Amino acid sequence: MTVPEVLRPYVTSLIAYDIDFGAPGVHRGMPSTEITFVLSVDDPLVTSWGSEAEPVTAWSLVSGLHTRPAAIHHRGYQRGVQLGLTTAGVRALFGMPAAAWRGELLDLDEVAAPGGVRHLPEQLAETDPRQWERLVVTSLVGALARYGEPGPRAEVGRALALLTKGAGVQEVADDVGYSRRRISDLVRAETGVAPKQFQRLARFDRSRGLVGRMPLAQAATVCGYADQAHLTREWQEFAGCTPTTWLREEFPFVQDLDGASEQG
């Protein structure tokens, strides 16, 4: 569904999904500069930060910015609605900075006010799947009206936009007219991560859209990594695997592109 114009500064994607994995398994929830918001139907979500952590079981889940993959357990079949939110969207739709969710896996009951968005899981279960996206949009517009579209300070929004494009921290500080320490404090207070970490997450985001579409060495150059080995190290840190391993997990029937090896 196309996100309505009024929500576009806050919601980057909204997708109703109905997936048959063929067998039970675990899906990687990848780090990103966006906030993941999932509403499950039929079965609750079972999510954890790796095999060593206690799983969180919930019908709805929001995940703050994180620098490691989440393990999303499934029984072979999943239905629901998944959204991507900007950090500004967390303020606009939930009335709090994204920093409040840093590294957390939270149920809607923990972050949403009574009514509206908080009751979406129950409402989705009682609604025709063809109307799921419309129902979610209506609820989000209502939440937006509740909080009056509050946003981060203009200089913080500017800083995040520049970091997303790959600008260095000092370059960003100079652009907005603040010291490096001051802009670092403001970005961390808004997002929960330091500017350099946010920039790395944005670069990782870009690479995820290119891996499998071109050789890894080329993707590394396009995204601003020093070389292919640098890209692979970042993937091992953020995704817990190499790009080639991720491709085999996500797209098992797609052949690797020539040159898309794991070697540096």
VENJONOR-V467745 format. One record per backbone hydrogen bond with DSSP energy under -0.5 kcal/mol. CO is the residue of the C=O (numbers start at 1). NH is the residue of the N-H. If there is no record, write none. Layout:
co;nh
CO;NH
CO;NH
This chain:
co;nh
4;7
4;8
5;8
7;10
7;11
10;12
10;86
13;84
15;82
17;80
19;21
19;78
25;74
27;29
27;72
28;30
29;70
35;85
36;63
37;83
38;61
39;81
41;43
41;79
45;47
45;58
46;73
47;56
48;50
48;71
50;53
55;57
56;47
56;58
58;45
59;40
61;38
62;106
63;36
65;103
70;29
70;72
71;48
71;73
72;27
73;46
74;25
76;21
76;22
78;19
79;41
80;17
81;39
82;15
83;37
84;12
84;13
85;35
86;90
87;91
88;92
89;93
90;94
90;96
91;95
97;100
98;101
99;102
101;64
101;104
104;64
104;106
106;62
107;110
107;111
108;111
108;112
113;118
115;118
116;119
117;120
119;123
120;124
121;125
122;126
123;126
124;127
128;131
129;132
131;135
132;136
133;137
134;138
135;139
136;140
137;141
138;142
139;143
140;144
141;145
142;146
143;147
144;148
144;149
147;150
153;156
153;157
154;158
155;159
156;160
157;161
158;162
159;163
160;164
161;165
162;167
163;166
168;172
169;173
170;174
171;175
172;176
173;177
173;178
179;183
180;184
181;185
182;186
183;187
184;188
185;189
186;190
187;191
187;192
188;192
190;98
190;99
194;198
195;199
196;200
197;201
198;202
199;203
200;204
201;205
202;206
203;207
204;208
205;209
206;209
206;210
207;210
207;211
210;213
210;214
214;212
215;219
216;220
217;221
218;222
219;223
220;224
220;225
221;224
227;231
228;232
229;233
230;234
231;235
232;236
233;237
234;238
235;239
235;240
235;241
242;246
243;247
244;248
245;249
246;250
247;251
251;254
253;255
257;260
259;217
259;261
264;229
